[in-house]
């Protein structure tokens, strides 16, 4: 169980870190010359992919621990946390999909919408941590 918790917390820290790094890259690249933007976009895409991988690890370890420790019982705070995790997973999936599609010559996603979604993902991640503390008492 200790190994699952370690993996879970490392994935949590990594996922939040990758997400925040993407926001910082977006902020500092505002007004950058067009030739620099290709590199910035590749960096942000990779950070998004790594954040998505972190979410996958969180799902696997979280569900495993939930079943092993709590027998699948679902209290109010945990139910709200799971809803937020589902929303975060959806946002992350959309951001990665939109970026991937654009990188393959598809339509370029609306930058304002992408920024709003990225900020929303970071806020949801913080809320999920709060809800986890409330759900698991301490």
C-alpha positions as CSV (number, residue, x, y, z in Angstrom):
1,X,0.0,0.0,0.0
2,X,2.9,2.4,0.7
3,X,4.2,2.0,-2.8
4,X,0.7,2.9,-4.2
5,X,0.6,6.0,-2.1
6,X,4.1,7.0,-3.1
7,X,3.2,6.6,-6.8
8,X,-0.1,8.4,-6.3
9,X,1.6,11.4,-4.6
10,X,4.4,11.5,-7.1
11,X,1.9,11.5,-10.0
12,X,-0.1,14.2,-8.2
13,X,2.9,16.4,-7.8
14,X,4.1,15.8,-11.3
15,X,0.7,16.4,-12.9
16,X,0.2,19.7,-11.1
17,X,3.8,20.7,-11.8
18,X,3.4,19.9,-15.5
19,X,0.2,21.9,-15.7
20,X,1.6,24.9,-13.9
21,X,4.7,24.8,-16.1
22,X,2.5,24.9,-19.2
23,X,0.7,28.0,-17.8
24,X,4.1,29.7,-17.1
25,X,5.3,28.8,-20.6
26,X,2.1,30.3,-22.0
27,X,2.5,33.5,-19.9
28,X,6.2,34.1,-20.7
29,X,5.8,33.4,-24.4
30,X,3.1,36.1,-24.9
31,X,4.5,38.4,-27.6
32,X,7.3,36.1,-28.5
33,X,8.5,36.1,-32.1
34,X,6.7,33.6,-34.4
35,X,9.8,31.5,-34.9
36,X,10.0,30.9,-31.2
37,X,6.4,29.9,-30.9
38,X,6.9,26.6,-32.6
39,X,9.2,25.5,-29.9
40,X,7.0,26.9,-27.1
41,X,4.0,25.0,-28.6
42,X,6.0,21.8,-28.7
43,X,7.0,22.3,-25.1
44,X,3.4,23.0,-24.0
45,X,2.2,19.9,-25.9
46,X,4.8,17.7,-24.2
47,X,3.9,19.1,-20.8
48,X,0.2,18.4,-21.5
49,X,1.0,14.8,-22.5
50,X,3.0,14.3,-19.3
51,X,0.2,15.8,-17.3
52,X,-2.2,13.5,-19.0
53,X,0.0,10.5,-18.1
54,X,0.1,11.7,-14.5
55,X,-3.7,11.7,-14.5
56,X,-3.7,8.1,-15.8
57,X,-1.4,7.0,-13.0
58,X,-3.6,8.8,-10.5
59,X,-6.7,7.0,-11.8
60,X,-5.0,3.6,-11.5
61,X,-3.4,4.1,-8.1
62,X,-6.4,6.0,-6.7
63,X,-9.0,3.4,-7.7
64,X,-6.7,0.6,-6.5
65,X,-6.3,2.2,-3.1
66,X,-10.0,3.1,-2.9
67,X,-10.9,-0.5,-3.5
68,X,-8.3,-2.0,-1.2
69,X,-8.6,0.4,1.7
70,X,-12.2,1.6,1.6
71,X,-13.9,-1.4,-0.2
72,X,-15.3,0.9,-2.8
73,X,-17.4,2.9,-0.3
74,X,-18.3,6.4,-1.6
75,X,-18.9,9.2,0.8
76,X,-20.0,12.7,0.0
77,X,-16.6,14.4,-0.2
78,X,-15.2,11.5,-2.2
79,X,-18.1,11.5,-4.6
80,X,-17.5,15.3,-5.2
81,X,-13.8,14.6,-5.6
82,X,-14.4,11.9,-8.2
83,X,-16.7,14.3,-10.2
84,X,-14.0,16.9,-10.2
85,X,-11.4,14.2,-11.3
86,X,-13.7,13.2,-14.1
87,X,-14.0,16.9,-15.2
88,X,-10.2,17.3,-14.9
89,X,-9.7,14.2,-17.0
90,X,-12.1,15.5,-19.7
91,X,-10.4,18.9,-19.8
92,X,-6.9,17.3,-20.0
93,X,-8.1,15.0,-22.8
94,X,-9.6,17.8,-24.7
95,X,-6.5,20.0,-24.4
96,X,-4.3,17.2,-25.6
97,X,-6.6,16.2,-28.4
98,X,-7.0,19.8,-29.7
99,X,-3.2,20.3,-29.6
100,X,-2.6,17.0,-31.3
101,X,-5.1,17.7,-34.0
102,X,-3.6,21.1,-34.6
103,X,-0.1,19.7,-34.8
104,X,-1.3,17.3,-37.6
105,X,-2.6,20.2,-39.7
106,X,-6.0,20.3,-38.3
107,X,-7.8,23.5,-37.1
108,X,-5.9,25.6,-34.6
109,X,-7.8,25.7,-31.3
110,X,-8.9,29.1,-29.9
111,X,-6.0,30.3,-27.8
112,X,-8.4,32.1,-25.3
113,X,-10.4,28.9,-24.8
114,X,-7.3,26.8,-24.4
115,X,-5.9,29.2,-21.8
116,X,-9.2,29.2,-19.9
117,X,-9.3,25.4,-19.9
118,X,-5.7,25.2,-18.8
119,X,-6.4,27.6,-15.9
120,X,-9.6,25.7,-15.0
121,X,-7.6,22.4,-14.9
122,X,-5.1,23.9,-12.4
123,X,-8.0,25.2,-10.3
124,X,-9.7,21.8,-10.4
125,X,-6.4,20.1,-9.4
126,X,-6.2,22.3,-6.3
127,X,-9.8,21.7,-5.5
128,X,-9.3,17.9,-5.8
129,X,-6.4,18.0,-3.3
130,X,-8.7,19.9,-0.8
131,X,-11.5,17.4,-1.4
132,X,-9.1,14.4,-0.9
133,X,-8.1,15.8,2.5
134,X,-11.8,16.2,3.4
135,X,-12.7,12.8,2.1
136,X,-9.9,10.9,3.8
137,X,-9.9,12.8,7.0
138,X,-6.6,14.5,7.6
